[in-house]
């Protein structure tokens, strides 16, 4: 990479670091995994930047696309890894364990200021393919076309996933809406 290319990378890519970290944190639900994903995203972006062409959307959707791939790569690797707990017989410990403590990096650690806890839990409970589309659309304000580029899918798939995510949230939050006297817009 040339000095000019390095300067362009700093100018165009680094300003999106916070945005990429927020999305990584929402995807991974764990700060240390999010840190790893962001690092992997920016390493891949740095390596590919000389070949990157500034198109209609700019750098941000490109970074989210790299993050999306890094997340699913990490997720696939972690599923294939053996766990230290694979050989443990938990029946032996029945009744011996005290109250459970929420996992580090869980929903309680997400910095979604001003968002109700019940909504946070509902969003977190969505399958990743729905959660990604919903978060890119609502929090990162990407267009359907940009989200399709990030997720490597058709615009119709984005629309379908967003529709399903919103319906699932509506179902999960129907009791909350009643308690809070929130009515749907006609």
C-alpha positions in Angstrom: 0.0 0.0 0.0 1.4 3.4 -0.9 1.6 6.4 1.4 -1.2 8.1 -0.5 -3.4 5.0 -0.2 -2.7 4.8 3.5 -3.7 8.4 3.9 -6.9 7.8 1.9 -7.6 4.7 4.1 -7.3 6.9 7.2 -9.4 9.6 5.7 -12.2 7.5 4.3 -12.3 4.3 6.5 -11.2 5.2 10.0 -14.1 7.7 10.7 -16.4 4.7 10.6 -14.7 2.8 13.4 -17.3 3.6 16.0 -20.2 2.6 13.7 -18.6 -0.7 12.8 -17.9 -1.4 16.5 -21.5 -0.7 17.5 -22.7 -3.1 14.8 -20.1 -5.8 15.8 -21.2 -5.4 19.4 -24.9 -5.9 18.5 -24.1 -8.9 16.3 -21.7 -10.7 18.7 -23.3 -9.7 22.0 -19.9 -9.8 23.5 -17.4 -7.0 23.7 -14.2 -9.1 23.3 -15.7 -10.9 20.3 -16.8 -7.5 18.9 -13.2 -6.2 19.3 -11.9 -9.2 17.4 -14.5 -8.7 14.7 -13.7 -5.0 14.3 -10.0 -5.8 14.2 -10.5 -8.5 11.5 -12.8 -6.1 9.6 -10.3 -3.3 9.5 -7.4 -5.6 8.6 -9.4 -7.0 5.7 -10.4 -3.5 4.7 -6.8 -2.3 4.8 -5.6 -5.2 2.7 -8.4 -4.7 0.1 -8.5 -0.9 0.1 -6.1 -0.4 -2.9 -8.7 -2.4 -5.0 -11.7 -0.7 -3.4 -13.7 1.5 -5.8 -15.7 4.3 -4.3 -19.2 3.7 -5.7 -22.6 5.1 -5.1 -22.7 4.1 -1.4 -19.2 4.8 -0.2 -17.1 3.1 2.3 -19.6 2.4 5.1 -21.6 -0.3 3.5 -18.4 -1.9 2.3 -17.1 -2.1 5.9 -20.4 -3.5 7.1 -20.2 -6.2 4.4 -16.7 -7.1 5.5 -17.9 -7.2 9.1 -20.9 -9.4 8.1 -18.5 -11.9 6.5 -16.1 -11.8 9.5 -19.1 -12.4 11.9 -20.3 -15.4 10.0 -16.8 -16.8 9.6 -16.2 -16.4 13.3 -19.6 -17.9 14.1 -18.9 -20.9 11.9 -15.5 -21.5 13.4 -16.8 -21.2 17.0 -19.5 -23.8 16.2 -16.8 -26.3 15.0 -14.6 -25.8 18.0 -14.8 -28.4 20.7 -16.0 -27.1 24.0 -14.4 -27.9 27.4 -17.8 -28.7 28.6 -18.5 -31.4 26.0 -17.5 -34.2 28.3 -19.0 -32.9 31.5 -22.0 -34.7 33.0 -24.1 -31.8 34.4 -26.5 -34.2 36.2 -23.8 -34.6 38.8 -24.0 -31.0 39.7 -27.8 -30.7 39.9 -28.8 -28.5 42.8 -25.2 -27.6 43.6 -25.0 -24.4 41.5 -26.3 -21.1 42.8 -28.1 -18.4 40.9 -26.8 -17.9 37.4 -24.9 -14.7 36.4 -25.6 -13.2 33.0 -22.8 -13.8 30.5 -20.3 -11.1 29.9 -21.2 -8.9 27.0 -24.9 -9.8 27.2 -27.8 -7.5 26.6 -27.2 -5.6 29.8 -23.8 -4.4 28.5 -25.2 -2.9 25.2 -25.0 0.9 25.2 -28.4 1.5 23.7 -29.2 4.6 25.7 -32.9 5.5 25.8 -34.1 2.1 24.6 -36.3 0.0 26.9 -34.9 -3.3 28.2 -37.8 -5.3 26.9 -37.1 -4.0 23.4 -33.4 -4.8 23.7 -34.2 -8.4 24.7 -36.7 -8.7 21.8 -34.1 -7.5 19.3 -31.4 -9.8 20.8 -33.7 -12.8 20.5 -34.1 -12.5 16.7 -32.2 -14.9 14.5 -29.0 -13.3 13.2 -30.2 -12.9 9.6 -33.2 -10.9 10.8 -31.3 -9.0 13.5 -28.6 -7.8 11.1 -31.1 -6.5 8.5 -33.1 -4.8 11.2 -30.1 -3.1 12.9 -28.6 -2.0 9.6 -31.9 -0.5 8.6 -33.0 1.1 11.8 -29.8 2.0 13.6 -27.3 2.5 10.8 -30.0 3.9 8.4 -28.8 2.0 5.4 -31.0 1.7 2.4 -32.4 -1.6 1.2 -29.9 -1.6 -1.6 -27.0 -1.0 0.7 -28.2 -3.7 3.1 -28.4 -6.1 0.2 -24.8 -5.3 -0.7 -23.7 -5.8 2.9 -25.6 -9.1 3.3 -24.9 -10.5 -0.2 -28.5 -11.0 -1.0 -31.3 -9.6 -3.2 -33.2 -6.5 -2.2 -36.3 -8.7 -2.0 -34.6 -10.8 0.6 -33.7 -7.7 2.6 -37.3 -6.6 2.4 -38.6 -10.0 3.4 -36.2 -10.3 6.4 -37.0 -6.8 7.6 -40.7 -7.6 7.3 -40.3 -10.8 9.3 -38.1 -9.1 11.9 -40.6 -6.4 12.5 -43.5 -8.9 12.7 -41.5 -11.1 15.2 -40.8 -8.0 17.3 -44.4 -7.0 17.2 -45.4 -10.4 18.4 -42.8 -10.4 21.2 -43.7 -6.9 22.3 -47.5 -7.1 22.1 -47.7 -7.5 25.9 -45.4 -4.6 26.4 -47.4 -2.4 24.0 -50.6 -3.2 26.0 -49.0 -2.3 29.3 -47.6 0.9 27.9 -50.8 1.7 26.0 -48.9 1.9 22.7 -51.2 1.7 19.7 -50.2 0.8 16.2 -50.5 3.5 13.6 -53.3 2.8 11.0 
